């Protein structure tokens, strides 16, 4: 199967579909509730595809009463800029990594605890369950509306342009880009690296110019953003799981009547399920593809040597989050630290 066919198996749009997204579509005359939805992923990434299809389904099912235009690929700004717009009401919908959300909702970062989840299904059990319910309550308290299910990003893997990362010793002093997240910064400092926070939209150029020598992201992000062009080594570290909360501006959401809220909520659940399947399927195909694109794959790094350095990290974040939600998390992960 060709790379094009592999991607086509789960991506249901083309670049032409997004040709009109660079400008705001004029809402249909019947539209009563209009908005903008932003993502940080390219148009053909399953996250952006699901966002587009979700709001198209809502528009059709509501006979045009709800009309939300989708802006992929950071067209409305990076994650932190879009979050500011969402809180001010200038943006109505976005997807946001919980670690980046921590500046507003500190417990959102709990998804980023190092080496907590073995795989994505394990993370879904926690965030579809009691951990997710706790986090959603905290999001609502900040005036935002979180939808019921978290979207998939996946286990995060390390890449490097300078050396293969096999164990904790290879991370000593390593210039690693992380999301603009305190917990990600703390994780890599605890591992001995020299982390630098920056928005995803700035990352390719920073790798290309060696402002940083490496980064960490799920495999789909690495391939879609073509990091294989500027990174030589791929370490399957699975050191952190990432998920995207689908968020609405609280003010906008309250303006939508309950019958239309029900349509949006049901479609959000349906398209979240599809997005999860598509991203997991994509991530499963990409190790071989990235290797053929020139990356050397370290498939069995010494994760135990890395996790062994995190005793104080776990203690700090247990204290930060508090015993209640930490206990909920360990109910899914087992003892941490």
VOMITOR-703872 format. One line per 8 residues: for each residue y, z, x of C-alpha. Coordinates in nm, 3 decimals. Each point is the difference from the previous one (the first is absolute). Example, Ala and Ser with C-alpha at 12.3 -4.5 7.8 and 13.67 -1.06 7.14 Angstrom:
! VOMITOR-703872
-0.450 0.780 1.230; 0.344 -0.066 0.137
This chain:
! VOMITOR-703872
0.000 0.000 0.000; 0.342 -0.090 0.138; 0.281 0.252 0.040; 0.189 -0.186 -0.272; -0.295 0.028 -0.237; -0.048 0.367 0.078; 0.358 0.079 -0.088; -0.020 -0.220 -0.306
-0.285 0.207 -0.139; 0.231 0.277 -0.101; 0.355 -0.135 0.020; 0.093 -0.172 -0.321; 0.340 -0.138 0.082; 0.163 -0.241 0.241; 0.321 0.007 0.193; 0.141 -0.238 -0.258
-0.048 0.264 -0.267; 0.258 0.213 0.176; 0.247 -0.279 0.065; 0.224 0.122 -0.276; -0.016 0.368 0.095; 0.272 -0.018 0.264; 0.252 0.003 -0.282; 0.006 0.216 -0.310
-0.152 -0.182 -0.295; 0.216 -0.013 -0.308; -0.182 0.217 -0.252; -0.125 -0.159 -0.318; 0.242 0.028 -0.290; -0.233 0.242 -0.175; -0.019 0.237 0.297; 0.119 0.349 -0.084
-0.115 0.176 0.317; 0.053 -0.185 0.327; -0.052 0.113 0.355; -0.088 -0.074 0.358; -0.318 0.100 0.184; -0.019 0.009 0.380; -0.288 0.000 0.247; -0.011 0.004 0.380
-0.288 -0.249 0.023; -0.001 -0.382 0.029; -0.028 -0.204 -0.321; -0.370 -0.079 0.049; -0.107 0.356 0.082; -0.216 0.144 -0.283; 0.260 0.271 -0.062; 0.279 -0.249 -0.066
-0.234 -0.224 -0.200; -0.105 0.293 -0.220; 0.363 0.102 -0.052; 0.092 -0.351 -0.111; -0.301 -0.030 -0.232; 0.058 0.347 -0.146; 0.354 -0.077 -0.113; -0.090 -0.348 -0.118
-0.270 0.157 -0.221; 0.250 0.255 -0.132; 0.256 -0.270 -0.075; -0.255 -0.204 -0.196; -0.148 0.296 -0.187; 0.343 0.128 -0.103; 0.114 -0.349 -0.105; 0.270 0.011 0.265
0.147 0.335 -0.099; -0.074 0.134 0.353; 0.090 -0.238 0.283; -0.032 0.125 0.358; 0.057 -0.236 0.295; -0.205 0.063 0.315; 0.149 -0.009 0.350; -0.269 0.013 0.273
0.031 0.017 0.377; 0.290 0.247 0.026; 0.241 -0.241 -0.172; 0.182 0.301 -0.145; -0.004 0.195 0.326; -0.249 0.216 0.187; -0.192 0.288 -0.154; 0.269 0.262 0.048
0.272 -0.231 -0.134; -0.206 -0.083 -0.308; -0.072 0.368 -0.061; 0.375 0.070 0.006; 0.054 -0.283 -0.250; -0.279 0.132 -0.222; 0.149 0.348 -0.011; 0.346 -0.138 -0.079
-0.131 -0.228 -0.275; 0.092 -0.323 0.181; -0.374 -0.078 0.030; -0.242 0.064 -0.283; -0.349 -0.028 0.157; -0.147 0.019 0.349; -0.317 0.080 0.191; 0.039 0.266 0.269
-0.229 0.162 0.255; -0.027 0.372 -0.064; 0.081 0.082 0.361; 0.335 -0.178 -0.024; 0.069 0.169 -0.333; -0.014 0.343 0.167; 0.377 0.009 0.056; 0.039 0.030 -0.377
-0.343 0.135 -0.101; -0.138 0.194 0.299; -0.355 0.034 -0.134; -0.024 -0.379 -0.029; -0.088 0.001 0.368; -0.326 0.184 -0.060; -0.179 -0.335 -0.015; 0.085 -0.042 0.371
-0.193 0.302 0.130; -0.183 -0.119 0.310; -0.372 -0.080 -0.032; -0.017 0.148 -0.353; -0.174 -0.289 -0.177; -0.306 -0.191 0.115; 0.084 -0.303 -0.213; 0.218 -0.119 -0.286
-0.236 0.103 -0.283; 0.017 0.358 0.133; 0.380 -0.015 -0.013; -0.005 -0.142 -0.353; -0.213 0.292 -0.118; 0.266 0.242 0.124; 0.301 -0.191 -0.130; -0.156 -0.095 -0.332
-0.091 0.367 -0.028; 0.165 0.335 0.059; 0.193 -0.090 0.316; 0.160 -0.300 -0.170; 0.089 0.203 -0.309; 0.179 0.255 0.219; 0.192 -0.269 0.190; 0.101 -0.181 -0.319
0.143 0.322 -0.136; 0.217 0.035 0.310; 0.116 -0.362 -0.029; 0.099 0.049 -0.362; 0.196 0.311 0.097; 0.219 -0.225 0.217; 0.092 -0.226 -0.291; -0.240 -0.287 0.073
-0.290 -0.124 -0.212; -0.334 -0.035 0.185; -0.271 -0.206 -0.164; -0.344 0.153 -0.033; -0.182 -0.175 0.285; 0.096 -0.046 0.363; -0.024 -0.353 0.144; -0.212 -0.079 0.305
0.131 -0.055 0.350; -0.307 0.119 0.190; -0.114 0.184 0.308; 0.249 -0.049 0.278; -0.110 -0.147 0.334; 0.177 -0.005 0.337; 0.105 -0.310 0.194; 0.140 -0.039 0.349
0.145 -0.269 0.223; -0.056 0.188 0.326; -0.341 0.169 0.000; -0.305 0.070 -0.208; 0.004 0.337 -0.173; -0.347 0.157 0.017; 0.076 0.373 -0.017; 0.271 0.265 0.001
0.071 -0.050 0.373; 0.102 -0.363 -0.063; 0.274 0.119 -0.235; 0.177 0.216 0.260; 0.365 -0.112 0.006; -0.081 -0.315 -0.198; 0.303 -0.160 -0.172; -0.126 -0.014 -0.358
0.197 -0.109 -0.305; -0.057 0.214 -0.306; 0.145 -0.008 -0.352; 0.319 0.199 -0.048; -0.207 0.305 -0.086; 0.001 0.349 0.151; -0.372 0.039 -0.043; -0.079 -0.329 0.174
0.231 0.093 0.286; -0.162 0.343 0.026; -0.349 -0.150 -0.006; 0.067 -0.230 0.294; 0.191 0.261 0.197; -0.300 0.229 -0.052; -0.222 -0.279 0.134; 0.219 -0.020 0.311
0.176 -0.328 -0.080; 0.372 -0.077 0.005; 0.065 -0.110 -0.362; 0.304 -0.191 -0.122; 0.075 -0.020 -0.375; 0.125 -0.326 -0.151; -0.020 -0.195 -0.323; -0.280 -0.253 -0.032
0.255 -0.281 -0.030; 0.111 0.062 0.361; -0.346 0.028 0.151; -0.098 -0.352 0.107; 0.315 -0.052 0.206; -0.035 0.347 0.156; -0.355 -0.081 0.109; 0.105 -0.341 0.127
0.279 0.148 0.213; -0.206 0.306 0.110; 0.232 0.255 -0.152; -0.338 0.144 -0.091; -0.337 -0.098 0.149; -0.212 0.071 -0.303; -0.009 0.078 -0.368; -0.241 0.122 -0.266
-0.063 -0.157 -0.339; -0.283 -0.105 -0.227; -0.174 -0.323 0.097; 0.158 -0.203 -0.280; 0.350 0.087 0.122; -0.096 -0.089 0.357; -0.128 -0.343 -0.101; 0.259 -0.095 -0.262
0.285 0.098 0.231; -0.162 -0.194 0.287; 0.004 0.294 0.238; -0.291 -0.168 0.181; 0.265 -0.229 0.149; 0.164 0.293 0.183; -0.289 0.249 0.034; -0.313 -0.039 0.211
-0.218 0.298 -0.092; -0.121 0.132 -0.337; -0.148 0.351 -0.021; -0.189 0.085 -0.319; 0.124 0.358 0.004; 0.025 0.062 -0.375; 0.228 0.288 0.094; 0.196 0.010 -0.325
-0.028 -0.141 -0.352; 0.293 -0.169 -0.168; 0.069 -0.055 -0.366; 0.299 -0.130 -0.195; 0.137 0.184 -0.299; 0.123 -0.232 -0.274; 0.332 0.158 -0.094; 0.260 -0.062 -0.268
0.357 0.119 -0.018; -0.008 0.301 -0.230; 0.312 -0.110 -0.184; -0.135 -0.351 -0.059; -0.341 0.129 -0.110; 0.153 0.238 -0.254; 0.200 -0.289 -0.144; -0.320 -0.188 -0.086
-0.143 0.097 -0.342; -0.348 0.156 -0.019; -0.176 -0.311 -0.134; 0.119 -0.207 0.295; -0.071 0.282 0.244; -0.360 -0.007 -0.125; -0.027 -0.374 0.071; 0.140 0.045 0.351
-0.221 0.301 0.076; -0.318 -0.176 -0.115; 0.077 -0.313 0.203; 0.095 0.209 0.303; -0.344 0.162 -0.012; -0.176 -0.336 -0.035; 0.185 -0.164 0.286; -0.031 0.306 0.223
-0.377 -0.022 -0.035; 0.009 -0.368 0.092; 0.237 0.058 0.292; -0.228 0.269 0.140; -0.302 -0.229 -0.016; 0.188 -0.291 0.157; 0.141 0.200 0.291; -0.333 0.170 0.077
-0.173 -0.338 -0.012; 0.266 -0.148 0.225; -0.016 0.283 0.252; -0.379 -0.041 0.018; 0.036 -0.365 0.105; 0.268 0.037 0.262; -0.163 0.157 0.305; -0.176 -0.325 0.087
0.302 -0.208 -0.087; 0.235 0.202 0.219; -0.251 -0.031 0.284; 0.000 -0.380 -0.035; 0.380 0.014 0.004; -0.014 0.149 0.348; -0.024 0.376 -0.046; -0.248 0.209 0.196
-0.162 0.241 -0.246; -0.089 0.359 0.097; -0.233 0.074 -0.288; -0.128 0.345 0.102; 0.288 0.201 0.146; -0.050 0.368 0.074; 0.151 0.131 -0.322; -0.141 0.348 0.069
0.212 0.031 0.317; 0.309 -0.085 -0.205; -0.078 0.230 -0.290; -0.072 0.285 0.242; 0.369 0.000 0.098; 0.121 0.060 -0.356; -0.064 0.372 -0.049; 0.368 0.094 0.009
0.088 -0.313 -0.197; -0.225 0.111 -0.288; 0.139 0.354 0.013; 0.361 -0.123 -0.015; -0.058 -0.226 -0.296; -0.207 0.252 -0.192; 0.298 0.234 0.032; 0.243 -0.280 -0.092
-0.183 -0.115 -0.312; -0.114 0.344 -0.108; -0.346 0.139 -0.072; -0.026 -0.137 -0.355; 0.009 -0.373 0.068; -0.170 0.047 0.340; -0.288 0.167 -0.179; -0.014 -0.288 -0.247
-0.011 -0.246 0.291; -0.279 0.185 0.180; -0.195 -0.006 -0.326; -0.037 -0.374 0.066; 0.008 -0.020 0.380; -0.177 0.317 0.107; 0.154 0.246 0.246; 0.283 -0.144 0.212
0.070 0.172 0.329
